[in-house]
Amino acid sequence: MTHEVCEMIQFNQLCIVSLAIVAMSAQARAVQTIQMNQVLNGAIDQPRLFAVVRPGPELPPLNAPGLGPPFDSGVTYSIEGFADTGAGTVLTGSNTASTFDIALDPGVMFTDVGVAGTDQFAVSQDVVFQLTHFDSDLAGRLDNLATIDQVYNQVFVGVRSAVGPRPEDPLLTSADPLEQIIAGLSEFNVFGTPLMKGKSLVMYSGEINDAAGNGEFKAFGDLLSSIGGDSLPELKSYLYDSPNAVNPRPPMVGPGFPVYDVILKTSYASFDDFTITSGGDPPSLSHNPFIGADPVTDLNGGSTPGAPLPGVRVTQNGTTTEGSWLADTGAAATIWSQQQALGHGIAYSSVEGEGLGGDNPTLIGVDLDDQFTLTLGGVGGELKVAGFFVEELILPAFRPDGDGGEQRVDLRFADAPILVADIDITHPVTQQKIILDGVLGVNFFFPTIFLDGDLFDDPFAVLAILDSPMITGNFDFVVFDEPTGQFLMSFNPAVIVQVLQGDTNNDGLVTGGDLIAVQQNFGNDYTNGACDGMGLGDANDDCLVTGADLIAVQQNFGDTLVPAPVPEPTTGLLLACIGLWLLLQWGGQSRGV
């Protein structure tokens, strides 16, 4: 009798503890980890949009000579550009501005910064940009003057575009239209965040993922040959009114807004005060999204409103660091700052030619066989940099918890490719300098290929790309919502198998059955086998079944991998207590009490 009373007292004490744990679970949810598919160092595509430009709201759109028959009618209105969250301005290439006769504001010069340094740009007069989607299904309507307003229905008035970079010698700009078109193929137009105000950019790579199959293609050339006579699968991009904007219009073309699995939250940073404009007004400027804290506010000793957002975590050489990274849809590759890398014992070699920008950039602190090099191009010119595959990179995401709140989810990338380089910005007055901790490129979102060497100077580089390994992407949809600064992402179900923490019996639910699974498998050790988070009774995916798994079940009780009703609180508490009692009974029997 004494034994039974004592056992009941133990049960009541444990049940009280369990009640407290469950009551606090809304504030202290367990962080779920999702293992992501391997990514390589270069995205096979970046999001793009089309635009027409008007010199004024009531004036006809500007046009340029096309290639002529049999390619088209000989006149084009459309300008193709990258949809770039990493650009705080709008950039029109010199040849594009010239062929479309975009008027410049005389004497105005703007200085911008990029991975290879700074460049100077002219600035356009106020113009109207009208944007539309990047989708081959619209190809026949892009240059139809009669329906331009219906097709290009995202309108931005009073836009001042940076134009350039300015050539060192203006006489080098050819007046021959054909030569201008050829030169234009090597330049780029950038539709930065000023052209995303109040909008949602929906990026769809499912078509490429489907073409790549349910796993890994041997090479990029295999993708091309797999589609036969069909058109090449493309990264489609759509620009809609954000649901979080004032009086949004519903999407009329394309997929609309997809159901998402996880959210990346960002803090906005404005670098307006770090820009230099002489001779007149600057180009249109806007903020950029950072995964983590606003680096500008941090520099000035302030704090971002609301709870601080987690940054990107990198683990290498036994050290883990966290940083605030620019979320850049205009970057095909991912960059890590030299300052952050140094904290892991990694730096560029001091040997001549092996430093950053040298002929053979080489990193110290990383095995030479694990390194690669790439030449990055953009604002400031070109820069040859070294990179490698870090042991672990984690993106801090969130997902709905089914109870009106949200749960933290870590997206874990093992052997993640990053380049080591600095993007630094200096305030023109105070001389304060910001070095970005990192730049997250779209190679972590969309299908990737492996690139190594100097792709700009090697004439056989294009042929080498065809033999480059290719891997399908982790996401079918990525949506950037400008009003909230959030990236809403839908997994590619062919490669992402979600593991639900607390789901010890692998049925996609966290219920009383999971408590029983812990009790039945208590003490099991799965570390000697394939530790994939699917071991029975292993609620926290550490490959052991211990008391920590019981707590993981309690903290995640009611979660599902698919939307499902949340159990009534009394039911959840009752099952938690029953599970503790079962565990106590099992434990007592095993100890011979």
KAWOMO-V671627 format. One line per field, one symbol per residue. ss: DSSP state (H for helix, E for strand, L for the rest). phi: phi as a letter, one per 40 degrees, with the letter a starting at -180 (. if undefined). psi: psi as a letter, one per 20 degrees, with the letter a starting at -180 (. if undefined). A space follows every 50 residues. Layout:
ss=???
phi=???
psi=???
This chain:
ss=LHHHHHHHHHHHHHHHHHHHHHHHLLLLLLLEEEELLLLLLEELLLLEEE EEEELLLLLLELLEELLLLLLLLLEELLEEEEELLLLLLEEELHHHHHHL LLLEEEEEEEEEEELLEEEEEEEELLEEEEEELELHHHHHHLLLHHHHHH HLLEEEEEELLEEELLLLLHHHLLLLHHHHHHHHLLLLLEELHHHLLLEE EEEELHHHHHHLLLLEELLHHHHHHHLLLLLLLLLEEEEEELLLLLLLLL LLLLLLLLLLLEEEELEEELLHHHLEEELLLLLLLLLEEEELLLHHHHHL LLLLLLLLLLLEEEEELLEEEEELEEELLLLLLLEELHHHHHLLLLEELL LLLLLLLLLLLLEELLLHHHEEEEEEEELLEEEEEEEEEEEEEEEEEEEE LLLLLEEEEEEEEEEEEEEELLLEEELLLLLLEEELLEEELHHHLLLEEL LLELLLLLLLHHHHHHLLLEELLLEEEEEEELLLLEEEEEELLLLLLLLL LLLLLLLLELLHHHHHHHHHLLLLELLLLLLLLLLLLLLLLLLELLHHHH HHHHHLLLLELLLLLLLLHHHHHHHHHHHHHHHHHHHHHHLLL
phi=.dcccccccccccccccccccccccccbccccbbcccdbbcbccabcbbb bbbbcadbccccbacccgdccacgbbbcbcaccbccbcabbbcdcccccc fccccdgcbbbbbacbhbbbbcbcccbbbbbacbadccdcbcbcccbdcc ccbbbbcgcbccbiccccbdccccccdcccccccccbbbbbccdcbdgbb cbbbbdccccccgcabccaccccccccfccccdbccbbbbccccccfccc cbbgcgcccbbabccbbcbbbdcccbbbgiccccbacbcbchcccccccc gcbcdgccccbcbbbafgbbbbacbccbccbcbbbbcccccccbgbaccc cdgbcdgccbdbcchbdccccababcbicghbacbbaabccabbccbbad cgbgbabcbcccbcfccbcbabbbbbccbcgcbbbccabcccccbbdbbc bahcccbcccccccccccdbbcccbcbbbcbcdbgbbbbbccccbbbcbc cgccbgbgbbbcccccccccbdgcbbccbccbgbccgccbgcgbbbcccc cccccbdgcacbdaccccdccccccccccccccccccccccgc
psi=ggggggghggggghhgghggghhihhhmqqoqppprqqqaipqirqprrq qqpqirhjqqqqrqpairqjgaiipqiqpprpooiipjapppqghghghi lppqopipppprqahjbqqqqrprrprpppqrqnphijgiihkohhjghh gmjopoqkpopqpbqpqhohiioqipgghggghhhirqqpnahhjjpjrp oopojhgggghiajcpqhrhhhgghiicirqpqqoqpporpqijrplqqq piqaiborpqgrppqqpqppkgiiqppqjaqrrpqrrqppnbqohgghhj jaqpqappqqapppppkjqpqproppooijpirpqpqhgghhijkprqqi ppijrpirhmppppjpphijqrqqopqbpibqpprqrroqgpppporqqq jjkibqppppopoqlppqqorpoqpppigijqppophroorjiigrqqrp qpanihioijhghhhhjpqppqriqhpppooghikqopppqoihiooppo pinijljjqoahhhghhgghjpiqojhibonjjjppinhjkjjqoahhhg hhgghjpiqriqpqqpqqhhgghghggggggghgggghhhik.
